[in-house]
């Protein structure tokens, strides 16, 4: 999956093998996200939250500190 942010929206897309993005799987309004948790480390990290009565969980690649810091202050 590919996570991207534009203004106050988090987009979740299917990631293709050539690093391009595919089908949009979710469009999430960031201010409406609840129970946001994130941890980034040298060998990767975790990112999770609740939105619209669903729980989302993602594994992050190494060096994702800035991404996690954007949500967890």
FENGI-V311902 format. One line per field, one symbol per residue. ss: DSSP state (@ for helix, = for strand, . for the rest). phi: phi as a letter, one per 40 degrees, with the letter a starting at -180 (. if undefined). psi: psi as a letter, one per 20 degrees, with the letter a starting at -180 (. if undefined). Layout:
BEGIN
ss->???
phi->???
psi->???
END
This chain:
BEGIN
ss->.=====..=======.....=========@@@.========..========..=======....@@@@@@@..
phi->.bbabbfbbbbbbcccccgccbdccabbcdcccbfcbaabacbhabaaabafgbbbbbcbccgbdcccdccbb
psi->qppqpodkpppoqppqhjjrqcpphqopogiiqqlppqpqahjaaqpqrqplkqpppqpqrqkkghgghhho.
END
